[in-house]
């Protein structure tokens, strides 16, 4: 029996302007979960969503992310950052060491509203769903003409993701040099 050991920077990487995902532990290695390192650029908002079968764990390694993992009083509007639970729970601005665990059926989201990239460790169970999802999402995010929200909606439906608010990616505008 042999386990898996990876030095820093190892693993299969998928890189777009919207996300940088490194596959660390996949369905090839584990029957329980897939694990990824994800760099979330400024302006990326995964949108609030819910899974009926999957569990997820998010651990912020570097930077800041807005995190949501609760049932809101009302699942409405486009801005999940304004949601509140019936017990008064609100979105958390999470820094390094922060954890978010998401059981099946729990609405959740993450976004980078800071001006710098954030890095997180992400684990999804059962394995392989998010592996294929990330591959297909990267293709959609990199397609010419901007994000095709219909394609994202179809993709998410196929991978047990009920989208509650839209995925958004508005990269920071590069400043132009003055002459």
TIVO-2410 file (N, C-alpha, C; in nm, 3 decimals):
# residues 179
REC num residu      c1      c2      c3 atome chaine
REC   1      X   0.086  -0.118   0.000     N      A
REC   1      X   0.000   0.000   0.000    CA      A
REC   1      X   0.090   0.123   0.000     C      A
REC   2      X   0.060   0.216  -0.087     N      A
REC   2      X   0.137   0.339  -0.098    CA      A
REC   2      X   0.042   0.458  -0.090     C      A
REC   3      X   0.080   0.556  -0.013     N      A
REC   3      X   0.002   0.679  -0.002    CA      A
REC   3      X   0.045   0.779  -0.107     C      A
REC   4      X   0.012   0.902  -0.086     N      A
REC   4      X   0.044   1.010  -0.180    CA      A
REC   4      X   0.113   1.121  -0.104     C      A
REC   5      X   0.228   1.164  -0.155     N      A
REC   5      X   0.299   1.277  -0.097    CA      A
REC   5      X   0.333   1.372  -0.210     C      A
REC   6      X   0.298   1.499  -0.192     N      A
REC   6      X   0.324   1.599  -0.296    CA      A
REC   6      X   0.401   1.716  -0.238     C      A
REC   7      X   0.511   1.754  -0.301     N      A
REC   7      X   0.580   1.875  -0.257    CA      A
REC   7      X   0.502   1.999  -0.302     C      A
REC   8      X   0.532   2.116  -0.245     N      A
REC   8      X   0.464   2.239  -0.286    CA      A
REC   8      X   0.470   2.258  -0.437     C      A
REC   9      X   0.360   2.305  -0.493     N      A
REC   9      X   0.355   2.332  -0.636    CA      A
REC   9      X   0.321   2.211  -0.722     C      A
REC  10      X   0.310   2.094  -0.662     N      A
REC  10      X   0.281   1.972  -0.738    CA      A
REC  10      X   0.132   1.953  -0.754     C      A
REC  11      X   0.096   1.878  -0.856     N      A
REC  11      X  -0.043   1.848  -0.887    CA      A
REC  11      X  -0.078   1.903  -1.024     C      A
REC  12      X  -0.184   1.849  -1.082     N      A
REC  12      X  -0.229   1.897  -1.213    CA      A
REC  12      X  -0.298   2.031  -1.195     C      A
REC  13      X  -0.259   2.128  -1.278     N      A
REC  13      X  -0.308   2.264  -1.266    CA      A
REC  13      X  -0.398   2.304  -1.381     C      A
REC  14      X  -0.507   2.374  -1.348     N      A
REC  14      X  -0.595   2.436  -1.447    CA      A
REC  14      X  -0.591   2.586  -1.418     C      A
REC  15      X  -0.552   2.664  -1.517     N      A
REC  15      X  -0.535   2.808  -1.495    CA      A
REC  15      X  -0.614   2.887  -1.599     C      A
REC  16      X  -0.693   2.982  -1.550     N      A
REC  16      X  -0.761   3.079  -1.636    CA      A
REC  16      X  -0.746   3.214  -1.568     C      A
REC  17      X  -0.800   3.316  -1.630     N      A
REC  17      X  -0.800   3.446  -1.566    CA      A
REC  17      X  -0.887   3.448  -1.443     C      A
REC  18      X  -0.986   3.359  -1.438     N      A
REC  18      X  -1.083   3.359  -1.327    CA      A
REC  18      X  -1.042   3.271  -1.210     C      A
REC  19      X  -0.968   3.165  -1.233     N      A
REC  19      X  -0.926   3.079  -1.123    CA      A
REC  19      X  -0.801   3.002  -1.160     C      A
REC  20      X  -0.731   2.962  -1.057     N      A
REC  20      X  -0.611   2.881  -1.070    CA      A
REC  20      X  -0.631   2.764  -0.973     C      A
REC  21      X  -0.657   2.645  -1.026     N      A
REC  21      X  -0.689   2.527  -0.945    CA      A
REC  21      X  -0.580   2.422  -0.963     C      A
REC  22      X  -0.525   2.373  -0.852     N      A
REC  22      X  -0.429   2.264  -0.856    CA      A
REC  22      X  -0.491   2.143  -0.789     C      A
REC  23      X  -0.507   2.035  -0.865     N      A
REC  23      X  -0.563   1.910  -0.814    CA      A
REC  23      X  -0.456   1.845  -0.725     C      A
REC  24      X  -0.488   1.820  -0.601     N      A
REC  24      X  -0.393   1.758  -0.508    CA      A
REC  24      X  -0.426   1.610  -0.487     C      A
REC  25      X  -0.548   1.580  -0.445     N      A
REC  25      X  -0.593   1.442  -0.425    CA      A
REC  25      X  -0.720   1.426  -0.508     C      A
REC  26      X  -0.722   1.327  -0.597     N      A
REC  26      X  -0.837   1.309  -0.685    CA      A
REC  26      X  -0.905   1.174  -0.658     C      A
REC  27      X  -1.009   1.147  -0.734     N      A
REC  27      X  -1.079   1.020  -0.724    CA      A
REC  27      X  -0.990   0.902  -0.757     C      A
REC  28      X  -0.881   0.928  -0.825     N      A
REC  28      X  -0.781   0.823  -0.853    CA      A
REC  28      X  -0.713   0.778  -0.724     C      A
REC  29      X  -0.706   0.868  -0.624     N      A
REC  29      X  -0.635   0.840  -0.500    CA      A
REC  29      X  -0.728   0.810  -0.382     C      A
REC  30      X  -0.848   0.868  -0.383     N      A
REC  30      X  -0.935   0.860  -0.265    CA      A
REC  30      X  -1.078   0.822  -0.303     C      A
REC  31      X  -1.138   0.740  -0.219     N      A
REC  31      X  -1.279   0.708  -0.236    CA      A
REC  31      X  -1.367   0.807  -0.161     C      A
REC  32      X  -1.305   0.889  -0.073     N      A
REC  32      X  -1.381   0.977   0.014    CA      A
REC  32      X  -1.395   1.120  -0.037     C      A
REC  33      X  -1.286   1.180  -0.090     N      A
REC  33      X  -1.292   1.322  -0.125    CA      A
REC  33      X  -1.183   1.359  -0.225     C      A
REC  34      X  -1.209   1.466  -0.298     N      A
REC  34      X  -1.108   1.529  -0.383    CA      A
REC  34      X  -1.060   1.654  -0.312     C      A
REC  35      X  -0.932   1.686  -0.326     N      A
REC  35      X  -0.874   1.803  -0.261    CA      A
REC  35      X  -0.802   1.889  -0.363     C      A
REC  36      X  -0.817   2.020  -0.348     N      A
REC  36      X  -0.761   2.115  -0.443    CA      A
REC  36      X  -0.701   2.234  -0.369     C      A
REC  37      X  -0.604   2.298  -0.431     N      A
REC  37      X  -0.558   2.429  -0.389    CA      A
REC  37      X  -0.611   2.526  -0.493     C      A
REC  38      X  -0.678   2.631  -0.449     N      A
REC  38      X  -0.744   2.724  -0.540    CA      A
REC  38      X  -0.697   2.866  -0.512     C      A
REC  39      X  -0.650   2.934  -0.616     N      A
REC  39      X  -0.620   3.076  -0.606    CA      A
REC  39      X  -0.741   3.150  -0.663     C      A
REC  40      X  -0.801   3.235  -0.580     N      A
REC  40      X  -0.921   3.309  -0.619    CA      A
REC  40      X  -0.881   3.454  -0.647     C      A
REC  41      X  -0.896   3.499  -0.772     N      A
REC  41      X  -0.853   3.635  -0.805    CA      A
REC  41      X  -0.951   3.741  -0.753     C      A
REC  42      X  -0.904   3.864  -0.739     N      A
REC  42      X  -0.996   3.972  -0.702    CA      A
REC  42      X  -1.110   3.980  -0.803     C      A
REC  43      X  -1.231   4.001  -0.753     N      A
REC  43      X  -1.347   4.016  -0.840    CA      A
REC  43      X  -1.422   3.887  -0.868     C      A
REC  44      X  -1.371   3.771  -0.823     N      A
REC  44      X  -1.439   3.644  -0.849    CA      A
REC  44      X  -1.542   3.617  -0.740     C      A
REC  45      X  -1.665   3.582  -0.782     N      A
REC  45      X  -1.775   3.547  -0.692    CA      A
REC  45      X  -1.839   3.421  -0.747     C      A
REC  46      X  -1.825   3.310  -0.676     N      A
REC  46      X  -1.879   3.181  -0.722    CA      A
REC  46      X  -2.031   3.182  -0.727     C      A
REC  47      X  -2.094   3.275  -0.657     N      A
REC  47      X  -2.240   3.279  -0.649    CA      A
REC  47      X  -2.291   3.181  -0.546     C      A
REC  48      X  -2.398   3.217  -0.478     N      A
REC  48      X  -2.457   3.127  -0.379    CA      A
REC  48      X  -2.518   3.008  -0.452     C      A
REC  49      X  -2.497   2.891  -0.393     N      A
REC  49      X  -2.548   2.768  -0.452    CA      A
REC  49      X  -2.565   2.663  -0.343     C      A
REC  50      X  -2.625   2.550  -0.380     N      A
REC  50      X  -2.649   2.443  -0.285    CA      A
REC  50      X  -2.633   2.308  -0.356     C      A
REC  51      X  -2.585   2.207  -0.283     N      A
REC  51      X  -2.571   2.070  -0.334    CA      A
REC  51      X  -2.666   1.980  -0.256     C      A
REC  52      X  -2.726   1.884  -0.324     N      A
REC  52      X  -2.814   1.792  -0.252    CA      A
REC  52      X  -2.737   1.673  -0.195     C      A
REC  53      X  -2.622   1.639  -0.255     N      A
REC  53      X  -2.547   1.520  -0.211    CA      A
REC  53      X  -2.405   1.549  -0.162     C      A
REC  54      X  -2.344   1.656  -0.206     N      A
REC  54      X  -2.202   1.681  -0.179    CA      A
REC  54      X  -2.179   1.753  -0.046     C      A
REC  55      X  -2.063   1.724   0.013     N      A
REC  55      X  -2.011   1.800   0.127    CA      A
REC  55      X  -1.885   1.872   0.081     C      A
REC  56      X  -1.859   1.989   0.139     N      A
REC  56      X  -1.739   2.064   0.102    CA      A
REC  56      X  -1.674   2.125   0.225     C      A
REC  57      X  -1.544   2.142   0.215     N      A
REC  57      X  -1.466   2.206   0.320    CA      A
REC  57      X  -1.375   2.309   0.253     C      A
REC  58      X  -1.373   2.430   0.307     N      A
REC  58      X  -1.289   2.538   0.256    CA      A
REC  58      X  -1.199   2.586   0.370     C      A
REC  59      X  -1.071   2.602   0.343     N      A
REC  59      X  -0.975   2.652   0.443    CA      A
REC  59      X  -0.896   2.763   0.378     C      A
REC  60      X  -0.907   2.884   0.430     N      A
REC  60      X  -0.837   2.999   0.372    CA      A
REC  60      X  -0.690   2.992   0.413     C      A
REC  61      X  -0.603   2.989   0.313     N      A
REC  61      X  -0.458   2.983   0.335    CA      A
REC  61      X  -0.394   3.121   0.333     C      A
REC  62      X  -0.442   3.208   0.242     N      A
REC  62      X  -0.380   3.339   0.224    CA      A
REC  62      X  -0.484   3.435   0.168     C      A
REC  63      X  -0.478   3.560   0.208     N      A
REC  63      X  -0.570   3.660   0.158    CA      A
REC  63      X  -0.700   3.660   0.236     C      A
REC  64      X  -0.805   3.719   0.174     N      A
REC  64      X  -0.936   3.729   0.236    CA      A
REC  64      X  -1.045   3.687   0.139     C      A
REC  65      X  -1.144   3.616   0.192     N      A
REC  65      X  -1.261   3.576   0.114    CA      A
REC  65      X  -1.386   3.605   0.195     C      A
REC  66      X  -1.495   3.642   0.127     N      A
REC  66      X  -1.625   3.651   0.190    CA      A
REC  66      X  -1.684   3.511   0.183     C      A
REC  67      X  -1.733   3.458   0.296     N      A
REC  67      X  -1.786   3.322   0.303    CA      A
REC  67      X  -1.930   3.322   0.353     C      A
REC  68      X  -2.011   3.232   0.296     N      A
REC  68      X  -2.149   3.213   0.337    CA      A
REC  68      X  -2.173   3.063   0.349     C      A
REC  69      X  -2.230   3.019   0.462     N      A
REC  69      X  -2.269   2.879   0.480    CA      A
REC  69      X  -2.384   2.872   0.579     C      A
REC  70      X  -2.501   2.918   0.537     N      A
REC  70      X  -2.621   2.911   0.620    CA      A
REC  70      X  -2.743   2.929   0.531     C      A
REC  71      X  -2.857   2.888   0.586     N      A
REC  71      X  -2.985   2.909   0.517    CA      A
REC  71      X  -3.031   3.050   0.548     C      A
REC  72      X  -3.049   3.135   0.446     N      A
REC  72      X  -3.094   3.271   0.473    CA      A
REC  72      X  -3.245   3.275   0.502     C      A
REC  73      X  -3.290   3.382   0.564     N      A
REC  73      X  -3.432   3.402   0.587    CA      A
REC  73      X  -3.504   3.396   0.452     C      A
REC  74      X  -3.445   3.461   0.351     N      A
REC  74      X  -3.502   3.460   0.217    CA      A
REC  74      X  -3.390   3.436   0.116     C      A
REC  75      X  -3.408   3.336   0.031     N      A
REC  75      X  -3.314   3.311  -0.079    CA      A
REC  75      X  -3.356   3.402  -0.195     C      A
REC  76      X  -3.311   3.525  -0.192     N      A
REC  76      X  -3.354   3.617  -0.295    CA      A
REC  76      X  -3.248   3.720  -0.327     C      A
REC  77      X  -3.270   3.791  -0.435     N      A
REC  77      X  -3.179   3.895  -0.476    CA      A
REC  77      X  -3.056   3.838  -0.543     C      A
REC  78      X  -2.973   3.926  -0.593     N      A
REC  78      X  -2.851   3.884  -0.661    CA      A
REC  78      X  -2.729   3.890  -0.570     C      A
REC  79      X  -2.743   3.955  -0.453     N      A
REC  79      X  -2.627   3.975  -0.367    CA      A
REC  79      X  -2.639   3.894  -0.239     C      A
REC  80      X  -2.579   3.776  -0.239     N      A
REC  80      X  -2.584   3.689  -0.121    CA      A
REC  80      X  -2.511   3.749  -0.002     C      A
REC  81      X  -2.425   3.848  -0.025     N      A
REC  81      X  -2.353   3.911   0.087    CA      A
REC  81      X  -2.448   3.987   0.181     C      A
REC  82      X  -2.570   4.013   0.134     N      A
REC  82      X  -2.669   4.082   0.217    CA      A
REC  82      X  -2.758   3.984   0.293     C      A
REC  83      X  -2.743   3.854   0.270     N      A
REC  83      X  -2.828   3.755   0.334    CA      A
REC  83      X  -2.801   3.747   0.484     C      A
REC  84      X  -2.903   3.704   0.557     N      A
REC  84      X  -2.893   3.684   0.701    CA      A
REC  84      X  -2.977   3.562   0.738     C      A
REC  85      X  -2.929   3.484   0.835     N      A
REC  85      X  -3.005   3.367   0.879    CA      A
REC  85      X  -3.111   3.411   0.980     C      A
REC  86      X  -3.201   3.320   1.016     N      A
REC  86      X  -3.304   3.354   1.114    CA      A
REC  86      X  -3.246   3.373   1.254     C      A
REC  87      X  -3.118   3.333   1.273     N      A
REC  87      X  -3.052   3.355   1.403    CA      A
REC  87      X  -2.960   3.476   1.399     C      A
REC  88      X  -2.959   3.550   1.286     N      A
REC  88      X  -2.876   3.670   1.275    CA      A
REC  88      X  -2.738   3.647   1.216     C      A
REC  89      X  -2.708   3.524   1.174     N      A
REC  89      X  -2.578   3.495   1.114    CA      A
REC  89      X  -2.566   3.568   0.980     C      A
REC  90      X  -2.448   3.625   0.956     N      A
REC  90      X  -2.423   3.699   0.832    CA      A
REC  90      X  -2.294   3.648   0.768     C      A
REC  91      X  -2.265   3.697   0.651     N      A
REC  91      X  -2.145   3.659   0.576    CA      A
REC  91      X  -2.021   3.693   0.659     C      A
REC  92      X  -1.922   3.604   0.651     N      A
REC  92      X  -1.796   3.619   0.724    CA      A
REC  92      X  -1.688   3.667   0.630     C      A
REC  93      X  -1.615   3.772   0.668     N      A
REC  93      X  -1.493   3.812   0.596    CA      A
REC  93      X  -1.383   3.728   0.659     C      A
REC  94      X  -1.330   3.633   0.580     N      A
REC  94      X  -1.242   3.529   0.634    CA      A
REC  94      X  -1.097   3.550   0.590     C      A
REC  95      X  -1.007   3.543   0.685     N      A
REC  95      X  -0.864   3.550   0.657    CA      A
REC  95      X  -0.799   3.415   0.678     C      A
REC  96      X  -0.666   3.410   0.669     N      A
REC  96      X  -0.593   3.283   0.683    CA      A
REC  96      X  -0.630   3.209   0.811     C      A
REC  97      X  -0.653   3.079   0.796     N      A
REC  97      X  -0.691   2.994   0.908    CA      A
REC  97      X  -0.841   2.977   0.924     C      A
REC  98      X  -0.919   3.056   0.850     N      A
REC  98      X  -1.065   3.044   0.857    CA      A
REC  98      X  -1.111   2.918   0.784     C      A
REC  99      X  -1.215   2.855   0.837     N      A
REC  99      X  -1.269   2.731   0.781    CA      A
REC  99      X  -1.418   2.748   0.755     C      A
REC 100      X  -1.465   2.688   0.646     N      A
REC 100      X  -1.607   2.680   0.618    CA      A
REC 100      X  -1.637   2.535   0.580     C      A
REC 101      X  -1.728   2.472   0.654     N      A
REC 101      X  -1.773   2.337   0.621    CA      A
REC 101      X  -1.917   2.348   0.572     C      A
REC 102      X  -1.948   2.277   0.463     N      A
REC 102      X  -2.080   2.286   0.401    CA      A
REC 102      X  -2.140   2.146   0.388     C      A
REC 103      X  -2.243   2.115   0.470     N      A
REC 103      X  -2.311   1.986   0.455    CA      A
REC 103      X  -2.408   1.990   0.337     C      A
REC 104      X  -2.453   1.874   0.290     N      A
REC 104      X  -2.553   1.874   0.182    CA      A
REC 104      X  -2.676   1.956   0.220     C      A
REC 105      X  -2.727   2.032   0.122     N      A
REC 105      X  -2.847   2.111   0.143    CA      A
REC 105      X  -2.824   2.251   0.199     C      A
REC 106      X  -2.701   2.285   0.233     N      A
REC 106      X  -2.671   2.416   0.293    CA      A
REC 106      X  -2.629   2.516   0.185     C      A
REC 107      X  -2.700   2.628   0.169     N      A
REC 107      X  -2.656   2.731   0.075    CA      A
REC 107      X  -2.518   2.783   0.115     C      A
REC 108      X  -2.434   2.808   0.016     N      A
REC 108      X  -2.300   2.856   0.046    CA      A
REC 108      X  -2.243   2.932  -0.074     C      A
REC 109      X  -2.139   3.012  -0.046     N      A
REC 109      X  -2.074   3.090  -0.150    CA      A
REC 109      X  -1.940   3.138  -0.097     C      A
REC 110      X  -1.854   3.179  -0.190     N      A
REC 110      X  -1.732   3.250  -0.155    CA      A
REC 110      X  -1.704   3.352  -0.265     C      A
REC 111      X  -1.638   3.461  -0.226     N      A
REC 111      X  -1.602   3.565  -0.321    CA      A
REC 111      X  -1.480   3.638  -0.270     C      A
REC 112      X  -1.403   3.689  -0.364     N      A
REC 112      X  -1.287   3.771  -0.329    CA      A
REC 112      X  -1.319   3.915  -0.365     C      A
REC 113      X  -1.354   3.993  -0.263     N      A
REC 113      X  -1.385   4.135  -0.285    CA      A
REC 113      X  -1.266   4.224  -0.250     C      A
REC 114      X  -1.153   4.162  -0.220     N      A
REC 114      X  -1.032   4.240  -0.190    CA      A
REC 114      X  -0.961   4.274  -0.320     C      A
REC 115      X  -0.853   4.346  -0.310     N      A
REC 115      X  -0.775   4.383  -0.428    CA      A
REC 115      X  -0.660   4.289  -0.457     C      A
REC 116      X  -0.649   4.178  -0.382     N      A
REC 116      X  -0.537   4.086  -0.399    CA      A
REC 116      X  -0.589   3.943  -0.411     C      A
REC 117      X  -0.514   3.854  -0.478     N      A
REC 117      X  -0.557   3.714  -0.485    CA      A
REC 117      X  -0.565   3.651  -0.346     C      A
REC 118      X  -0.652   3.554  -0.332     N      A
REC 118      X  -0.663   3.475  -0.209    CA      A
REC 118      X  -0.637   3.329  -0.246     C      A
REC 119      X  -0.589   3.254  -0.150     N      A
REC 119      X  -0.563   3.112  -0.175    CA      A
REC 119      X  -0.637   3.030  -0.071     C      A
REC 120      X  -0.700   2.920  -0.116     N      A
REC 120      X  -0.771   2.833  -0.023    CA      A
REC 120      X  -0.745   2.687  -0.057     C      A
REC 121      X  -0.759   2.604   0.044     N      A
REC 121      X  -0.762   2.460   0.030    CA      A
REC 121      X  -0.909   2.423   0.024     C      A
REC 122      X  -0.946   2.341  -0.073     N      A
REC 122      X  -1.085   2.306  -0.095    CA      A
REC 122      X  -1.096   2.155  -0.106     C      A
REC 123      X  -1.191   2.098  -0.033     N      A
REC 123      X  -1.212   1.954  -0.037    CA      A
REC 123      X  -1.359   1.926  -0.065     C      A
REC 124      X  -1.385   1.831  -0.156     N      A
REC 124      X  -1.521   1.799  -0.197    CA      A
REC 124      X  -1.543   1.648  -0.191     C      A
REC 125      X  -1.658   1.610  -0.136     N      A
REC 125      X  -1.694   1.469  -0.127    CA      A
REC 125      X  -1.835   1.452  -0.182     C      A
REC 126      X  -1.861   1.356  -0.266     N      A
REC 126      X  -1.772   1.250  -0.314    CA      A
REC 126      X  -1.673   1.303  -0.418     C      A
REC 127      X  -1.563   1.227  -0.437     N      A
REC 127      X  -1.463   1.270  -0.534    CA      A
REC 127      X  -1.513   1.263  -0.678     C      A
REC 128      X  -1.442   1.318  -0.765     N      A
REC 128      X  -1.456   1.325  -0.911    CA      A
REC 128      X  -1.558   1.427  -0.959     C      A
REC 129      X  -1.667   1.454  -0.886     N      A
REC 129      X  -1.763   1.553  -0.933    CA      A
REC 129      X  -1.695   1.688  -0.958     C      A
REC 130      X  -1.626   1.739  -0.858     N      A
REC 130      X  -1.564   1.871  -0.874    CA      A
REC 130      X  -1.443   1.868  -0.965     C      A
REC 131      X  -1.381   1.753  -0.978     N      A
REC 131      X  -1.268   1.744  -1.073    CA      A
REC 131      X  -1.318   1.774  -1.214     C      A
REC 132      X  -1.423   1.703  -1.257     N      A
REC 132      X  -1.478   1.726  -1.391    CA      A
REC 132      X  -1.544   1.862  -1.401     C      A
REC 133      X  -1.609   1.904  -1.295     N      A
REC 133      X  -1.674   2.035  -1.293    CA      A
REC 133      X  -1.572   2.147  -1.318     C      A
REC 134      X  -1.460   2.144  -1.245     N      A
REC 134      X  -1.357   2.247  -1.264    CA      A
REC 134      X  -1.306   2.249  -1.408     C      A
REC 135      X  -1.283   2.133  -1.465     N      A
REC 135      X  -1.233   2.127  -1.602    CA      A
REC 135      X  -1.332   2.195  -1.698     C      A
REC 136      X  -1.459   2.162  -1.685     N      A
REC 136      X  -1.559   2.220  -1.775    CA      A
REC 136      X  -1.584   2.368  -1.746     C      A
REC 137      X  -1.581   2.406  -1.618     N      A
REC 137      X  -1.600   2.547  -1.583    CA      A
REC 137      X  -1.488   2.633  -1.641     C      A
REC 138      X  -1.367   2.583  -1.636     N      A
REC 138      X  -1.254   2.659  -1.691    CA      A
REC 138      X  -1.275   2.688  -1.839     C      A
REC 139      X  -1.327   2.591  -1.912     N      A
REC 139      X  -1.353   2.612  -2.055    CA      A
REC 139      X  -1.456   2.724  -2.076     C      A
REC 140      X  -1.560   2.724  -1.994     N      A
REC 140      X  -1.664   2.827  -2.007    CA      A
REC 140      X  -1.608   2.965  -1.971     C      A
REC 141      X  -1.532   2.973  -1.863     N      A
REC 141      X  -1.480   3.102  -1.818    CA      A
REC 141      X  -1.379   3.161  -1.916     C      A
REC 142      X  -1.312   3.077  -1.991     N      A
REC 142      X  -1.210   3.124  -2.086    CA      A
REC 142      X  -1.265   3.146  -2.227     C      A
REC 143      X  -1.391   3.114  -2.250     N      A
REC 143      X  -1.448   3.130  -2.384    CA      A
REC 143      X  -1.454   3.278  -2.421     C      A
REC 144      X  -1.434   3.310  -2.549     N      A
REC 144      X  -1.442   3.450  -2.591    CA      A
REC 144      X  -1.582   3.506  -2.569     C      A
REC 145      X  -1.591   3.635  -2.542     N      A
REC 145      X  -1.720   3.700  -2.527    CA      A
REC 145      X  -1.774   3.705  -2.385     C      A
REC 146      X  -1.695   3.669  -2.286     N      A
REC 146      X  -1.740   3.675  -2.146    CA      A
REC 146      X  -1.807   3.546  -2.102     C      A
REC 147      X  -1.851   3.545  -1.977     N      A
REC 147      X  -1.910   3.427  -1.916    CA      A
REC 147      X  -2.050   3.402  -1.974     C      A
REC 148      X  -2.071   3.282  -2.025     N      A
REC 148      X  -2.202   3.239  -2.073    CA      A
REC 148      X  -2.276   3.180  -1.953     C      A
REC 149      X  -2.363   3.261  -1.893     N      A
REC 149      X  -2.431   3.219  -1.770    CA      A
REC 149      X  -2.523   3.099  -1.793     C      A
REC 150      X  -2.578   3.084  -1.914     N      A
REC 150      X  -2.659   2.967  -1.946    CA      A
REC 150      X  -2.577   2.840  -1.943     C      A
REC 151      X  -2.454   2.848  -1.997     N      A
REC 151      X  -2.364   2.731  -1.997    CA      A
REC 151      X  -2.323   2.696  -1.854     C      A
REC 152      X  -2.298   2.799  -1.772     N      A
REC 152      X  -2.263   2.774  -1.631    CA      A
REC 152      X  -2.380   2.709  -1.560     C      A
REC 153      X  -2.502   2.757  -1.587     N      A
REC 153      X  -2.623   2.701  -1.525    CA      A
REC 153      X  -2.640   2.554  -1.562     C      A
REC 154      X  -2.623   2.522  -1.688     N      A
REC 154      X  -2.634   2.383  -1.734    CA      A
REC 154      X  -2.527   2.296  -1.669     C      A
REC 155      X  -2.404   2.344  -1.666     N      A
REC 155      X  -2.294   2.271  -1.605    CA      A
REC 155      X  -2.323   2.242  -1.459     C      A
REC 156      X  -2.365   2.342  -1.387     N      A
REC 156      X  -2.392   2.324  -1.244    CA      A
REC 156      X  -2.505   2.225  -1.220     C      A
REC 157      X  -2.606   2.231  -1.300     N      A
REC 157      X  -2.719   2.137  -1.286    CA      A
REC 157      X  -2.670   1.993  -1.301     C      A
REC 158      X  -2.580   1.970  -1.397     N      A
REC 158      X  -2.528   1.835  -1.421    CA      A
REC 158      X  -2.442   1.785  -1.306     C      A
REC 159      X  -2.384   1.876  -1.228     N      A
REC 159      X  -2.294   1.837  -1.119    CA      A
REC 159      X  -2.352   1.865  -0.980     C      A
REC 160      X  -2.486   1.851  -0.965     N      A
REC 160      X  -2.550   1.863  -0.833    CA      A
REC 160      X  -2.530   2.001  -0.772     C      A
REC 161      X  -2.539   2.105  -0.853     N      A
REC 161      X  -2.523   2.241  -0.804    CA      A
REC 161      X  -2.647   2.320  -0.844     C      A
REC 162      X  -2.727   2.358  -0.745     N      A
REC 162      X  -2.840   2.446  -0.770    CA      A
REC 162      X  -2.793   2.589  -0.747     C      A
REC 163      X  -2.784   2.666  -0.853     N      A
REC 163      X  -2.734   2.803  -0.846    CA      A
REC 163      X  -2.845   2.894  -0.792     C      A
REC 164      X  -2.813   2.971  -0.687     N      A
REC 164      X  -2.910   3.061  -0.626    CA      A
REC 164      X  -2.886   3.206  -0.668     C      A
REC 165      X  -2.761   3.244  -0.685     N      A
REC 165      X  -2.724   3.377  -0.738    CA      A
REC 165      X  -2.616   3.354  -0.843     C      A
REC 166      X  -2.599   3.445  -0.937     N      A
REC 166      X  -2.507   3.419  -1.048    CA      A
REC 166      X  -2.359   3.419  -1.009     C      A
REC 167      X  -2.284   3.337  -1.082     N      A
REC 167      X  -2.138   3.344  -1.078    CA      A
REC 167      X  -2.100   3.477  -1.141     C      A
REC 168      X  -2.004   3.547  -1.080     N      A
REC 168      X  -1.960   3.676  -1.133    CA      A
REC 168      X  -1.808   3.680  -1.133     C      A
REC 169      X  -1.755   3.738  -1.237     N      A
REC 169      X  -1.612   3.762  -1.240    CA      A
REC 169      X  -1.586   3.893  -1.310     C      A
REC 170      X  -1.545   3.991  -1.233     N      A
REC 170      X  -1.512   4.122  -1.286    CA      A
REC 170      X  -1.368   4.151  -1.248     C      A
REC 171      X  -1.273   4.113  -1.336     N      A
REC 171      X  -1.132   4.135  -1.302    CA      A
REC 171      X  -1.104   4.284  -1.286     C      A
REC 172      X  -1.010   4.317  -1.199     N      A
REC 172      X  -0.975   4.458  -1.182    CA      A
REC 172      X  -0.925   4.515  -1.315     C      A
REC 173      X  -0.961   4.639  -1.340     N      A
REC 173      X  -0.916   4.706  -1.461    CA      A
REC 173      X  -0.773   4.754  -1.441     C      A
REC 174      X  -0.686   4.714  -1.535     N      A
REC 174      X  -0.546   4.756  -1.526    CA      A
REC 174      X  -0.537   4.906  -1.552     C      A
REC 175      X  -0.460   4.972  -1.472     N      A
REC 175      X  -0.444   5.116  -1.493    CA      A
REC 175      X  -0.354   5.140  -1.613     C      A
REC 176      X  -0.386   5.241  -1.689     N      A
REC 176      X  -0.310   5.277  -1.807    CA      A
REC 176      X  -0.201   5.375  -1.768     C      A
REC 177      X  -0.080   5.355  -1.821     N      A
REC 177      X   0.027   5.450  -1.789    CA      A
REC 177      X  -0.006   5.587  -1.849     C      A
REC 178      X   0.027   5.689  -1.776     N      A
REC 178      X   0.008   5.824  -1.828    CA      A
REC 178      X   0.135   5.873  -1.893     C      A
REC 179      X   0.120   5.953  -1.999     N      A
REC 179      X   0.241   6.001  -2.065    CA      A
REC 179      X   0.261   6.147  -2.044     C      A
***
